[in-house]
Amino acid sequence: MPNNNDDKSRMGADPTAHICERLFHNHVKKIVAVHDLSGVGRVSLMAVIPILSTMGFQVCPLPTAILSTHTQYPVYSFLDLTDEMRRIICKWEQLGVRFDAFYSGYLGSPRQVQIVEDFIQKFRRPSDLVVVDPVMGDNGSLYRGITEDMVTEMRKLICMADIITPNMTELFCLLGRPFKERMDDAELKAALRELSDRGPSIVIVTSVPVKDDPHSTSVYAYNRLGNRYWKVTCPYLPAHYPGTGDTFTSVITGSLMQGDSLPIALDRATQFILQGIRATFGYEYNNLDGIMLEKVLHNLDMPIQVSSYELLE
């Protein structure tokens, strides 16, 4: 006769243990978001948290600063949290907290960039995703307070990333070249490849002008793992809303964490930005408050309506 005790010993004391273990590991993924927090204005954490939470992730903020409003308002208060960042990270380490993704945005000083570098190096596991939005400038110029030391440190940080999302200005800063407003496809592909060779597997550049079409804008992406280049073009609406870069990278991060392919993630992010701007555009409204995320967050649960990505040869 078969020995039931032998069967139990082979299965372990609890035959449902493997099921419990599987359920335990089927947890809500944590994304640590290293951004500032503004009391007014849908930028940084005020965009990152609702977007990624809607997409099903637990967002764990590592705030770099607290502001009354973001810095495009004429006046604002500012509390630097550089020293507190290290204390927060230390307590997380003591508790054994682990994250499934690291996502950094605007960083206020070279010291903050170094803190993020040390944090990733200490906490990152092989399966964890690192996304860096190297926020440094726009329209051919660096933002106020961004120094050459900051640019140098950011070039080190992107080497640790899996994905980076510079705009055209930041692309040239990272490459150490003078800004050019326009590039042809061959030049742009070479620039993306050069940045990818420094570390990140995926390089996404936003706000690329479309030749002979001022009413459109493009996003280009390179994926080194498949050696493929992608492009998404969408209408350009003549309105400026702070925080669209944070919104775009947040949707990209959430989409890829959900298992979407890179072109689908690009489509979802560009469509979401477009939906947000259209939902906001018709209101008599202070544009500095950012796009009305509350009107369009539910769209993140909907399938892609029209695919507009192209594979570049």
N, C-alpha and C positions, 0 to 999 in steps of 0.2 A: 504494500500500500504506500501511496505517496505520503511523505512526512510533511504535514502542514506547517510545522514549526520551521522546517528547512526552507519552505517557500517564503515564510514570513521573514526569515533571516536574510534571504536573498533580496527581498523587496525593501527591507528595513523595518524598523519598529512600526512605522505608520505608512500603510500602503498608499495613502493620499498625499504623502509628503511632496512628491514631485509635482503634483497639481498645485499644491499650496505655494511651492517655490516659484512656479511659472506665474501664478496670479500675483505674487509679491513683486516680481520683476516687471509686471505689466503696469508700471506706474505712470503717472502724469510726468512728462519730461520737464526738467527744470532748465530754464535759460537765464543765465545771469546777465543782466543788462547794465553796462557801465556807461551811464549818461548823467547829465545834470537834470534837475527837477525845477521847472518853472511853475509858479502858482497860476499864472495866466498865460495862455498861448499853447496851442496843441503842438508842441515840439518835444523832442527828446523823450523822457520817460512818460510824458503826458500823451504821446502817440504810441510809444513802444508797448506800454503795459496793456492798453485796451485792445490793440491789434493782436498781439501774441496770445493774450488771454482768450480772445474770441476764437482764435485758431486752435485752442485746446492745450496751451502750455502754461506752466507755472512760471511767472516772471519774478525773478529775485533781483531787486534793484541793488546796485552798488553805486550810490549817488556820488558824483564828483563835486557838486555844488548845489546850493539851493538859491533860487532867484525869485524875486517878486513877479517878474515877467521875463521873457527872453530878451536878449540884448538888442533886438531891433526896435524895441520901444524907446522913446526918448529918455526916460529915466527908469531906473530899476535898482533894487537892492541885490547884494551878492554875498553869499556866505561860502567861502572856500572850504571844502571838506577833504582836502588832500591828506591831512594827518588822520582823520577819521576813517578814510579808506583802508589804511593799514590795520587799524584796530578792528574793523569789521571783518576783514580777511582773516585776521588772527583768531577771532572767535569762531568763524566758520571752520577753520582748520581744527580747532579744539573739539568741535562738535562732530567732525568727520563728514561735513556736508559735501556733497558732490553734485556736479552740474553736467547736463548733457550737451550744453552749448554755451559758448562765451561770445558776447556780442557787445562791441564797444563802438561808441559814437564820438561826439565832441569831447576832447580832453583839453584841459585848460593850461597845461604846462608840461615841459619835458619830464618833470618829476612824476606827474600823473601817468604819463606814458610808461615810464620805467616801472611804476607800481603795477600796471596792467601786465607788462611783460613778465614780471616776477610771479604775479598771481597765476597767469596761464601756465607758466613753466612748472609751478609747484602743484597745481590742481589738475591739470589736463591729463586725461586718459586717452589711450590710442583711438578709441571710438568717438571721442568728443569733437564737436564742430566748433571752429573758431571763425567768427565773422568780424571784420574790421571795416567800419565806415570811416575813412581817413579825413575827417572834416577839417579843412584848413583854409579854404577860400572858394571864390566863385568869380565868374566874369573876368578872369585873367589876373585877379589880385588876391593876396592873402587877406584873411579876416583880421580885424584889429586885434592885436595882442599875439598873433601867431608869428613867432620868430624863426630864424633859420635853424636855431638849435632844436626847435619844435619839429621842423621838417626833417631834420637829420634823425631825430628819435623815432618819428613816425615811419621812416624808411626801414628801421629795425623792426618795428612792431609788425609791419605787413609781412615780413618774412616768416612770422609764426602763424599767419592766418591760412585758413583753407579758402576763404572767399573775401575779396575786397570790393568795395563799391565806390570808387572815386568819381567825381564829375570831371569834366575836361580840364579845368584849372588844376585840380588835385592830381590828375594823371601826369601833367607836365612837371608839377612840383616833385612828385615821387621819382620821376625819371631824371630830374635835374636839368631840364631843358627849358628854353624860353617858350612862353605860351604862344600857341597858334590857334586862332579861332576856328580854322577849318583844316581838316585832313581828309585825304581820299581814303578809300577802303584799304588799300595796300599799306599806307602809312599807319593807319589805325590798328590794323591787324598786327603789324610788326611791334607797335608800342604795347599792345595787350600781351603779346607773347613774351616780350622782354620783361615786363613786370611779373608775369607768371613764373618765369625762370628764376626769379628771386625767392620764390616760396609758395605763394598762393596758387592752388589748383585752378581756381575760377577767378577771373578778373572781369568785372562788369563796369563799364563806363557809361555814365548818364549824361543827359543834356547835350547830345551830339547834334549839331545843326544838320539839316537836310539840304543838300545842294539844290539851289533854284526853287526852294519851297519854304518860305518863311513861316508858313502856317502848320508846319510839322516839325517834330523832334524825334530823335531816335535814341535807343539804348543798344549798345553793342556788348557782346560777351564772348569770352574765350574760355573753353574748358580743356585744360591740358590733358586730362585723363582720356578723352576721346579725340583730342586734337581737332576740335570743331569750333567754329565761330558762328555766333547767332546774332540776329538783329531783329529788333521790334521797333516799328514806327507807329506813332500815334499823333493825333491832332495837337497842335500847340495853341493853348488858350491864353489870351493877353491879360493874365492876372498873376500876381505874385503872392503866394501863400507860404509863409515860413513853415518848416517842418515836413515838406514833401519828401525831402531826402531821407529823413528818419522813417517816414511812412513807407517809402519804397523799400528800403533795406529790411525793415521789419517784416513786410509781406514776403520778400525773397527768403528770409531766414525761416519763417514759419512754413512756407511752401516746401522748401527743401527738407525741413525736418519732418514734414508729413509724408515725404516720399515722392514728391513731384519731380519730374525731370527739369533740367535747367530751362529749356525753352518754355515749358508750361509755367514755371515760377516767374519768368520774365513777363509772360503774358498776364498772369494774375496781378502782378505788381503794377504794371503800366495801366491795366484796365481799372484797377482800384483807385489809383491816383486820378485818372480821368473822371471816374464816377464821382469822386469826392469833390473835384473842382467844379464839375457841372452842377452838383447838388448845392454848392455854395455860391456859385457865380451870380445867380439871380437875386440874391438878398442885398438889401441895404445894410452893409456889414463892414466892420473893421477887418480888413484883410490880415492885419497883424495877428489876429486870433487863430489863424490857420484854417485849414479846410474842416468842414463840419463832419468829423468822423462819425458822430452819433447817427447821422443820416444814412451812412453807407456800411457800417460795420457788419450788418447782416449779410451783405453781399459776399463776404469772405467764406460763407458756407455754401455758396452757389457754384455750380460748374462754370468753366470758361464759356463765355457766350460765343465769341468769334475768335479763332486763333489767328494771330497776325504775325507770328514769328517767321523768320526766314533763315535758312541755313546758307551761310556764305561759303563760296568755294575759294 
